[in-house]
Every structure is written in C-alpha cells, then in structure tokens.
Amino acid sequence: MVGDNVEIGVYPIKEALEIADNQGLDLVEISPNAAPPVCKVMEYKKFLFEQKKREKILKSKATKVIIKEIRFGPQTDDHDYEFKKKHAIKFLSEGAKLKAYVFFKGRSIIYKDQGQILLLRLAQELEEYGKVEQMPKLEGKRMIMFIAPKKKK
C-alpha cells in the first residue's frame, strides 16, 4: 500500500522508513535476497495474515500418500489370497498405495520362489487397478512389492 504522494522507486532506508512512518504504516521487507532488497509500505499484521493464508492454501493442495499393507505367507491358501486381493482392490480404488509382502518365518525362506510367484500373480491380477512401482525384492525375511493406484480419468 503506497501513499498518494509517494512514487514507486528506489529509496534509501531512512527515507523509506520516514515515508512509512508518515503514513502510519510499516516498512515490510518482501524479498531480502534481492539486490537491493525489496520493501513495501503496508501493515505488518496484514502481511503476516496473507503469508499464512498462502501457506495454508499450498499445504491443502499437497497430496498425502497413504500406504496400506497386505501380508502373505509363502504358502497362502487360495481363499485367503482372494480375500486379501479383494482388500487390495479396495485400497487401490480408494487411492492408497499398496505394500504387499510375503513374510518368511523360520526355515520357510527356502520357498522364496513361491513368494515371488504369489506377488507376481497379485500384480498381474491387480493390473487394471494399479501399476507395479517396485518389483518383488527380498529384504531380510520379507519379499516386498509396491503397487501405486492408477489415476482416475
């Protein structure tokens, strides 16, 4: 907010402070990194309010990623597999990422290939709901795969 009798331009700090003081307003530094620094004559409280408002709008536009997990065993039965697949479809259609993993207990680690087959089968059956973000990868006693939901048109 610049007064009627003051032109926009480059002023020394003392003069700029004097102009702001005469109008009963504050001299607010808008861009401190610019050369010379950019200042504006306005109410400081109003400036803070607008800045918070801008940050709030940016924060609301940011997307929040939700990750849902589904755990399998290396020898998961068909009925259990279908039940968990139904949940996976629900999670993906809601827009959440899916982390599907096979947990190997004790000596069941010898069935790594069965775990990988199970995860690849899941990925193939969920192809219309999401795409594989990370192929099955063994990490310790878990084989993990990530599936991201497909964008709705």
Short mmCIF file of the C-alpha atoms (twelve columns), coordinates in Angstrom:
data_MODEL
# 
_entry.id   MODEL 
# 
loop_
_atom_site.group_PDB 
_atom_site.id 
_atom_site.type_symbol 
_atom_site.label_atom_id 
_atom_site.label_alt_id 
_atom_site.label_comp_id 
_atom_site.label_asym_id 
_atom_site.label_seq_id 
_atom_site.Cartn_x 
_atom_site.Cartn_y 
_atom_site.Cartn_z 
_atom_site.pdbx_PDB_model_num 
ATOM 1   C CA . MET A 1   0.000   0.000   0.000   1 
ATOM 2   C CA . VAL A 2   1.796   3.103   -1.232  1 
ATOM 3   C CA . GLY A 3   0.547   6.596   -0.381  1 
ATOM 4   C CA . ASP A 4   -0.824  9.014   -2.970  1 
ATOM 5   C CA . ASN A 5   2.092   11.421  -2.813  1 
ATOM 6   C CA . VAL A 6   4.864   8.759   -2.970  1 
ATOM 7   C CA . GLU A 7   6.092   7.183   -6.182  1 
ATOM 8   C CA . ILE A 8   7.260   3.620   -6.538  1 
ATOM 9   C CA . GLY A 9   11.015  3.584   -6.812  1 
ATOM 10  C CA . VAL A 10  14.341  3.045   -5.088  1 
ATOM 11  C CA . TYR A 11  14.687  4.924   -1.799  1 
ATOM 12  C CA . PRO A 12  17.393  4.940   0.871   1 
ATOM 13  C CA . ILE A 13  16.386  3.110   4.065   1 
ATOM 14  C CA . LYS A 14  15.982  6.278   6.140   1 
ATOM 15  C CA . GLU A 15  13.733  7.877   3.561   1 
ATOM 16  C CA . ALA A 16  11.660  4.690   3.140   1 
ATOM 17  C CA . LEU A 17  11.198  4.416   6.917   1 
ATOM 18  C CA . GLU A 18  10.179  8.089   7.007   1 
ATOM 19  C CA . ILE A 19  7.575   7.547   4.269   1 
ATOM 20  C CA . ALA A 20  6.129   4.556   6.141   1 
ATOM 21  C CA . ASP A 21  6.100   6.470   9.431   1 
ATOM 22  C CA . ASN A 22  4.294   9.456   7.854   1 
ATOM 23  C CA . GLN A 23  1.540   7.138   6.609   1 
ATOM 24  C CA . GLY A 24  1.288   5.326   9.957   1 
ATOM 25  C CA . LEU A 25  2.257   2.016   8.366   1 
ATOM 26  C CA . ASP A 26  5.201   -0.386  8.495   1 
ATOM 27  C CA . LEU A 27  8.085   -0.936  6.081   1 
ATOM 28  C CA . VAL A 28  7.957   -4.667  5.294   1 
ATOM 29  C CA . GLU A 29  10.896  -6.461  3.636   1 
ATOM 30  C CA . ILE A 30  9.347   -8.592  0.884   1 
ATOM 31  C CA . SER A 31  12.472  -10.027 -0.765  1 
ATOM 32  C CA . PRO A 32  15.607  -9.765  1.386   1 
ATOM 33  C CA . ASN A 33  17.850  -11.702 -1.048  1 
ATOM 34  C CA . ALA A 34  17.317  -9.307  -3.957  1 
ATOM 35  C CA . ALA A 35  19.840  -6.567  -4.681  1 
ATOM 36  C CA . PRO A 36  18.715  -4.043  -3.478  1 
ATOM 37  C CA . PRO A 37  16.265  -5.655  -1.002  1 
ATOM 38  C CA . VAL A 38  12.612  -5.158  -1.933  1 
ATOM 39  C CA . CYS A 39  10.429  -3.482  0.710   1 
ATOM 40  C CA . LYS A 40  6.800   -2.434  0.764   1 
ATOM 41  C CA . VAL A 41  4.903   0.121   2.849   1 
ATOM 42  C CA . MET A 42  1.977   -1.776  4.416   1 
ATOM 43  C CA . GLU A 43  0.511   -3.106  7.642   1 
ATOM 44  C CA . TYR A 44  2.806   -5.841  9.020   1 
ATOM 45  C CA . LYS A 45  -0.088  -7.781  10.598  1 
ATOM 46  C CA . LYS A 46  -1.873  -7.852  7.229   1 
ATOM 47  C CA . PHE A 47  1.330   -9.119  5.558   1 
ATOM 48  C CA . LEU A 48  1.647   -11.969 8.111   1 
ATOM 49  C CA . PHE A 49  -2.020  -12.871 7.656   1 
ATOM 50  C CA . GLU A 50  -1.677  -13.067 3.858   1 
ATOM 51  C CA . GLN A 51  1.529   -15.103 4.148   1 
ATOM 52  C CA . LYS A 52  -0.145  -17.650 6.476   1 
ATOM 53  C CA . LYS A 53  -3.133  -17.786 4.142   1 
ATOM 54  C CA . ARG A 54  -0.845  -18.546 1.149   1 
ATOM 55  C CA . GLU A 55  0.991   -21.283 3.086   1 
ATOM 56  C CA . LYS A 56  -2.301  -22.854 4.158   1 
ATOM 57  C CA . ILE A 57  -3.525  -22.995 0.549   1 
ATOM 58  C CA . LEU A 58  -0.247  -24.610 -0.603  1 
ATOM 59  C CA . LYS A 59  -0.427  -27.135 2.236   1 
ATOM 60  C CA . SER A 60  -4.002  -28.098 1.378   1 
ATOM 61  C CA . LYS A 61  -3.045  -28.711 -2.261  1 
ATOM 62  C CA . ALA A 62  -0.198  -31.055 -1.291  1 
ATOM 63  C CA . THR A 63  -1.135  -34.711 -1.694  1 
ATOM 64  C CA . LYS A 64  -0.825  -37.058 1.232   1 
ATOM 65  C CA . VAL A 65  0.383   -40.550 0.348   1 
ATOM 66  C CA . ILE A 66  -1.320  -43.350 2.265   1 
ATOM 67  C CA . ILE A 67  0.363   -46.763 2.231   1 
ATOM 68  C CA . LYS A 68  -1.714  -49.837 3.057   1 
ATOM 69  C CA . GLU A 69  -0.021  -53.163 3.759   1 
ATOM 70  C CA . ILE A 70  -1.078  -56.699 2.921   1 
ATOM 71  C CA . ARG A 71  0.864   -59.613 4.352   1 
ATOM 72  C CA . PHE A 72  1.062   -63.075 2.842   1 
ATOM 73  C CA . GLY A 73  2.784   -66.285 3.838   1 
ATOM 74  C CA . PRO A 74  4.762   -68.246 1.244   1 
ATOM 75  C CA . GLN A 75  2.050   -70.941 1.148   1 
ATOM 76  C CA . THR A 76  -1.075  -68.770 1.374   1 
ATOM 77  C CA . ASP A 77  -4.262  -70.701 0.574   1 
ATOM 78  C CA . ASP A 78  -6.434  -69.673 -2.432  1 
ATOM 79  C CA . HIS A 79  -9.336  -68.483 -0.275  1 
ATOM 80  C CA . ASP A 80  -7.043  -66.310 1.885   1 
ATOM 81  C CA . TYR A 81  -5.359  -64.995 -1.252  1 
ATOM 82  C CA . GLU A 82  -8.713  -63.983 -2.807  1 
ATOM 83  C CA . PHE A 83  -9.817  -62.340 0.464   1 
ATOM 84  C CA . LYS A 84  -6.620  -60.264 0.633   1 
ATOM 85  C CA . LYS A 85  -6.814  -59.465 -3.091  1 
ATOM 86  C CA . LYS A 86  -10.321 -58.042 -2.542  1 
ATOM 87  C CA . HIS A 87  -8.920  -55.755 0.157   1 
ATOM 88  C CA . ALA A 88  -6.069  -54.731 -2.150  1 
ATOM 89  C CA . ILE A 89  -8.574  -53.747 -4.843  1 
ATOM 90  C CA . LYS A 90  -10.478 -51.671 -2.280  1 
ATOM 91  C CA . PHE A 91  -7.278  -49.905 -1.119  1 
ATOM 92  C CA . LEU A 92  -6.152  -49.110 -4.675  1 
ATOM 93  C CA . SER A 93  -9.578  -47.837 -5.733  1 
ATOM 94  C CA . GLU A 94  -9.551  -45.502 -2.694  1 
ATOM 95  C CA . GLY A 95  -6.264  -44.052 -3.986  1 
ATOM 96  C CA . ALA A 96  -3.854  -45.569 -1.439  1 
ATOM 97  C CA . LYS A 97  -0.529  -47.171 -2.365  1 
ATOM 98  C CA . LEU A 98  -0.257  -50.866 -1.634  1 
ATOM 99  C CA . LYS A 99  2.687   -52.600 0.005   1 
ATOM 100 C CA . ALA A 100 2.267   -56.330 -0.480  1 
ATOM 101 C CA . TYR A 101 4.797   -58.578 1.189   1 
ATOM 102 C CA . VAL A 102 5.458   -62.231 1.859   1 
ATOM 103 C CA . PHE A 103 6.863   -62.885 5.330   1 
ATOM 104 C CA . PHE A 104 9.100   -65.920 5.648   1 
ATOM 105 C CA . LYS A 105 9.107   -67.491 9.137   1 
ATOM 106 C CA . GLY A 106 11.915  -69.766 10.258  1 
ATOM 107 C CA . ARG A 107 13.048  -72.106 7.524   1 
ATOM 108 C CA . SER A 108 10.266  -71.145 5.112   1 
ATOM 109 C CA . ILE A 109 12.864  -68.881 3.418   1 
ATOM 110 C CA . ILE A 110 13.590  -71.885 1.174   1 
ATOM 111 C CA . TYR A 111 10.248  -71.069 -0.559  1 
ATOM 112 C CA . LYS A 112 11.469  -67.732 -1.962  1 
ATOM 113 C CA . ASP A 113 10.315  -68.684 -5.445  1 
ATOM 114 C CA . GLN A 114 6.764   -69.420 -4.178  1 
ATOM 115 C CA . GLY A 115 6.649   -65.997 -2.520  1 
ATOM 116 C CA . GLN A 116 7.781   -64.293 -5.710  1 
ATOM 117 C CA . ILE A 117 5.227   -66.203 -7.790  1 
ATOM 118 C CA . LEU A 118 2.494   -65.170 -5.335  1 
ATOM 119 C CA . LEU A 119 3.412   -61.475 -5.547  1 
ATOM 120 C CA . LEU A 120 3.723   -61.520 -9.344  1 
ATOM 121 C CA . ARG A 121 0.315   -63.228 -9.577  1 
ATOM 122 C CA . LEU A 122 -1.143  -60.477 -7.367  1 
ATOM 123 C CA . ALA A 123 0.461   -57.789 -9.551  1 
ATOM 124 C CA . GLN A 124 -0.965  -59.380 -12.679 1 
ATOM 125 C CA . GLU A 125 -4.491  -59.627 -11.221 1 
ATOM 126 C CA . LEU A 126 -4.401  -56.019 -9.951  1 
ATOM 127 C CA . GLU A 127 -3.137  -54.668 -13.282 1 
ATOM 128 C CA . GLU A 128 -6.369  -52.760 -14.043 1 
ATOM 129 C CA . TYR A 129 -6.401  -51.079 -10.598 1 
ATOM 130 C CA . GLY A 130 -2.742  -50.104 -10.227 1 
ATOM 131 C CA . LYS A 131 0.730   -50.454 -11.647 1 
ATOM 132 C CA . VAL A 132 3.750   -52.055 -10.024 1 
ATOM 133 C CA . GLU A 133 6.079   -49.428 -8.614  1 
ATOM 134 C CA . GLN A 134 8.699   -51.866 -7.326  1 
ATOM 135 C CA . MET A 135 9.006   -55.484 -8.384  1 
ATOM 136 C CA . PRO A 136 9.264   -58.151 -5.656  1 
ATOM 137 C CA . LYS A 137 12.539  -57.737 -3.794  1 
ATOM 138 C CA . LEU A 138 13.847  -59.775 -0.870  1 
ATOM 139 C CA . GLU A 139 14.776  -57.696 2.187   1 
ATOM 140 C CA . GLY A 140 15.772  -59.860 5.132   1 
ATOM 141 C CA . LYS A 141 12.865  -62.233 5.822   1 
ATOM 142 C CA . ARG A 142 10.401  -60.257 3.686   1 
ATOM 143 C CA . MET A 143 9.793   -60.121 -0.028  1 
ATOM 144 C CA . ILE A 144 8.258   -56.707 -0.719  1 
ATOM 145 C CA . MET A 145 6.406   -55.272 -3.713  1 
ATOM 146 C CA . PHE A 146 4.803   -51.802 -4.097  1 
ATOM 147 C CA . ILE A 147 1.757   -51.068 -6.252  1 
ATOM 148 C CA . ALA A 148 0.603   -47.493 -6.980  1 
ATOM 149 C CA . PRO A 149 -3.041  -46.783 -7.887  1 
ATOM 150 C CA . LYS A 150 -3.885  -45.800 -11.437 1 
ATOM 151 C CA . LYS A 151 -5.087  -42.226 -11.944 1 
ATOM 152 C CA . LYS A 152 -8.827  -41.870 -12.441 1 
ATOM 153 C CA . LYS A 153 -9.873  -40.225 -15.698 1 
# 
